[in-house]
């Protein structure tokens, strides 16, 4: 009896753990938009569960290009939170 309770608890833990790994719909949408906009001078840092994109940039022109591209990619679709641009530590 005790072994079946332990096995059931482990199985439930695995199922709940797998759910925690899956992206939210907003994250999936953000990754799709990022795929259209990534550039050589930027690096994706993270995508929040709400779909907010944070990226690191080393070139101010590339930063603006990414903001424009993400804005264009979002036209006609569900809105996402405004992206966040982060400068590299000790960078320009």
Backbone as a ProteinNet text record, in pm:
[ID]
protein_1_A
[PRIMARY]
XXXXXXXXXXXXXXXXXXXXXXXXXXXXXXXXXXXXXXXXXXXXXXXXXXXXXXXXXXXXXXXXXXXXXXXXXXXXXXXXXXXXXXXXXXXX
[TERTIARY]
82.6	0	87.5	189	276.2	353	395.8	469.7	382	253.9	165.9	142.2	137.5	121.1	245.3	363.2	488.6	497.1	463.2	467.8	368.4	250	149.8	196.3	258.8	310.4	421.5	507.8	615.7	558.7	459	396.3	330.1	262	198.9	304.5	414.3	523.6	581.6	596.1	647.8	551.9	423.8	323.9	323.4	323.1	324.2	454.6	564.3	693.7	695.9	636.8	632	547.3	442.4	359.1	436.4	523.3	599.5	703.9	744.6	846.6	788.1	663.3	600.9	588.8	603.4	587	440.1	416.7	282	252.6	125.7	94.8	163.7	173.2	239.4	388.5	452.9	594.5	614.7	528	538	525.7	431.3	413.3	537.2	592	711.3	829.9	848.8	958.3	938.7	814.5	788	825.1	788.9	822.4	972.5	1036.4	1181.8	1252.7	1204.5	1266.8	1266.5	1167.8	1161.2	1253.5	1296.1	1363.5	1506.8	1555.1	1689.1	1794.7	1903.6	2008.6	2144.9	2249.3	2385.4	2429.7	2371.6	2417.9	2330.6	2240.6	2154.3	2152.8	2120.5	2113.8	1992.8	1908.5	1791.7	1838.7	1785.2	1819	1714.7	1588.8	1480.5	1347.6	1250.1	1112.1	1028.4	960.6	878	752.6	688.7	567.3	456	465.2	366.2	402.1	516.8	559.5	655.7	694.1	790.3	925.8	983.7	1114.1	1219.4	1325.8	1441.1	1560.2	1629.7	1744.6	1859.8	1981.2	2102	2147.8	2190.1	2234.5	2371.9	2450.3	2582.3	2591.6	2486.5	2484.8	2351.1	2352.4	2225.8	2135.2	2191.7	2109.8	2037	2104.3	2041.9	1928.5	1945.8	1841.5	1713.8	1726.5	1610.9	1550.7	1636.7	1590	1505.1	1547.8	1473.4	1339.6	1340.3	1213.4	1114.6	1160.9	1074.9	1024.7	1115.5	1078.4	975	994.5	899	764.2	768	643.9	571.5	645.5	586.6	533.6	609.9	570.3	442.7	417.6	299.9	175.2	190.4	72.1	-27	-150.8	-255.3	-265.6	-181.3	-185.6	-209.6	-214.5	-234.3	-117.2	-145.2	-36.9	45.7	172.2	262.8	318.5	368.2	430.6	549.3	579.1	690.5	821.1	904.7	1033.2	1127.1	1226.4	1326.1	1462.9	1533.8	1669.8	1769.7	1869.2	1967.7	2105.3	2183.2	2320	2410.9	2514.4	2608.1	2681.6	2713.6	2787.8	2922	2947.9	3074.1	3079.9	2967.3	2964	2941.2	2922.2	2903.2	2775.1
-119	0	125.9	126.2	243.3	267.8	159.8	172.9	236.7	203.9	262.5	411	451	593	670.1	614.9	680.5	690.2	582.4	582.8	683.9	690.7	786.8	929.7	955	1088.7	1126.7	1033.1	1060.6	1088.2	1010.1	1031.3	1167.9	1207.2	1339.2	1448.9	1429.7	1526.8	1542.5	1431.7	1437.9	1512.2	1485.9	1552.6	1703	1741.6	1883.5	1949.6	1878.5	1932.6	1956.4	1867.9	1884.4	2005.9	2031.7	2149.3	2277.6	2276	2396.2	2428.5	2330.4	2350.3	2408.8	2381.4	2426.2	2578.1	2635.5	2780.1	2817.9	2940	2995.3	3035.8	3056.3	3103.8	3237.9	3325.7	3454.9	3435	3340.8	3313.3	3257	3167.5	3110.3	3219.9	3309.7	3421.6	3511.4	3538.3	3623.1	3558.2	3428.7	3359.3	3363.3	3351.8	3360.4	3498.4	3601.5	3737.7	3761.3	3708.7	3724.9	3659.2	3545	3473.9	3559.6	3646.5	3735.1	3855.4	3886.4	4014.2	4003.8	3889	3880	3935.4	3984	4050.6	4011.2	4039.4	4004	4082.8	4199	4285.7	4279.3	4182.1	4164.8	4019.2	3997.7	3861.9	3852.2	3753.8	3731.3	3695	3762.7	3732.8	3640.7	3679.7	3597.5	3641.8	3553.5	3583.8	3551.2	3652.5	3633.9	3553.6	3503.2	3424.9	3508.7	3641.2	3730.1	3765.4	3714.2	3739.4	3856.6	3919.4	4030.3	3977	4039.7	4001.7	4094.7	4036.5	4115	4072.9	4172.4	4141.4	4234.7	4185.6	4263.9	4315.5	4441.7	4501.4	4563.5	4564.9	4627.7	4744.5	4764.7	4871	4944.3	5074.5	5147	5143.1	5141.4	5133.3	4998.8	4892.7	4760.4	4755.9	4823.9	4832	4890.2	5001.5	5066.1	4979.2	4911.9	4822.3	4709.3	4654.2	4545.7	4596.8	4714.4	4771	4788.4	4841.4	4861.6	4728.7	4633.2	4503.6	4433.6	4434.9	4371.2	4441.4	4572.9	4648.6	4607.8	4599.1	4557.6	4413.7	4325.6	4184.8	4168.4	4263	4254.1	4317.5	4389.2	4453.1	4347.7	4368.3	4276.1	4151.9	4140.4	4023.5	4065.5	3968.7	4001.1	4085.2	4182.8	4265.1	4188.5	4224.2	4172.6	4292.3	4270.7	4381.6	4438.7	4564	4629.8	4555.2	4537.9	4469.7	4555.5	4489.1	4554.7	4535.3	4644.7	4637.8	4659.1	4572.4	4575.4	4595	4686.7	4706.5	4602.4	4559.7	4463.6	4527.8	4450	4505.1	4563	4685.2	4748.9	4782.9	4770.9	4796.1	4942	4971	5109	5170.1
0	0	0	85.7	96.5	-34.3	-100.1	-225.6	-333.3	-336.8	-438.3	-410.8	-285.4	-250.8	-293.9	-269.3	-308.3	-460.2	-528.6	-674.6	-731.9	-674	-719.3	-696.8	-583.4	-553.9	-651.1	-681.8	-777.7	-916.6	-956.4	-1086.7	-1095	-989.6	-986.1	-991.6	-922.5	-926.3	-1065.8	-1137.2	-1274.1	-1366.6	-1352.8	-1436.8	-1409	-1282.8	-1248.5	-1290.3	-1281	-1324.8	-1474.4	-1550	-1695.4	-1732.7	-1657.5	-1684.4	-1658.2	-1561.1	-1527.5	-1634.1	-1712.5	-1814	-1942.2	-1971	-2095.8	-2099.2	-2217.6	-2234.3	-2225.6	-2179.9	-2184.3	-2328.5	-2363.9	-2498.8	-2530.1	-2430.5	-2452.5	-2480.3	-2411.9	-2437.4	-2577.4	-2617.7	-2752.2	-2857.1	-2838.6	-2931.3	-2931.2	-2814.2	-2804.7	-2875.5	-2859.7	-2928	-3080.3	-3124.6	-3268.8	-3322.1	-3248	-3290.8	-3286.1	-3183.2	-3171.5	-3289.7	-3332	-3444.8	-3570.8	-3585.5	-3701.3	-3688.3	-3565.5	-3540.4	-3489.5	-3457.4	-3398.6	-3494.5	-3437.1	-3514.4	-3458.2	-3534.6	-3492.3	-3369.5	-3346	-3237.9	-3113.2	-3107.1	-2990.5	-2948.3	-2821.6	-2768.6	-2677.6	-2702.3	-2618.3	-2477.8	-2377.2	-2238.2	-2175.3	-2184.4	-2131	-2189.4	-2177.1	-2213.2	-2091.1	-2038.4	-1919.5	-1950.1	-1845.8	-1864.7	-1928.1	-1914.7	-1976.1	-2120.4	-2170.4	-2307.3	-2322.3	-2210.8	-2219.2	-2262.8	-2363.7	-2416.7	-2357.5	-2307.6	-2262.3	-2347	-2401.5	-2484.8	-2452.1	-2476.3	-2455.4	-2590.7	-2592.9	-2717.9	-2699.7	-2805.7	-2800.3	-2897.5	-2974.6	-3074	-3061	-3026.9	-3009.8	-3132.7	-3250.7	-3372.4	-3378.8	-3337.9	-3337.2	-3235.1	-3122.6	-3020.6	-3081.3	-3149.4	-3210.3	-3320.1	-3395.1	-3501.8	-3444	-3332	-3268.4	-3216.2	-3151.9	-3104.2	-3219.4	-3330.9	-3448.5	-3503.7	-3516.6	-3572	-3483.6	-3351.9	-3262	-3267.8	-3282	-3296	-3424.4	-3533.4	-3661.9	-3655.3	-3591.6	-3581.9	-3499.5	-3409	-3324.3	-3381.7	-3491.8	-3552.4	-3599.2	-3562.3	-3604.7	-3519.1	-3418.6	-3331	-3187.8	-3099	-2958.6	-2905.7	-2820.3	-2766	-2662.6	-2655.3	-2553	-2476	-2355.7	-2283	-2361.4	-2336	-2404.7	-2377.2	-2480	-2459	-2373.8	-2317.6	-2232.9	-2297.4	-2316.7	-2372	-2258.7	-2250.9	-2144.2	-2206.4	-2150.2	-2197.6	-2133.6	-2204.3	-2144.3	-2027.7	-1925.4	-1813.4	-1859.7	-1823.5	-1863.1	-2009.5	-2079.2	-2223.6	-2256.5	-2383.6	-2427.8	-2377.5
[MASK]
++++++++++++++++++++++++++++++++++++++++++++++++++++++++++++++++++++++++++++++++++++++++++++

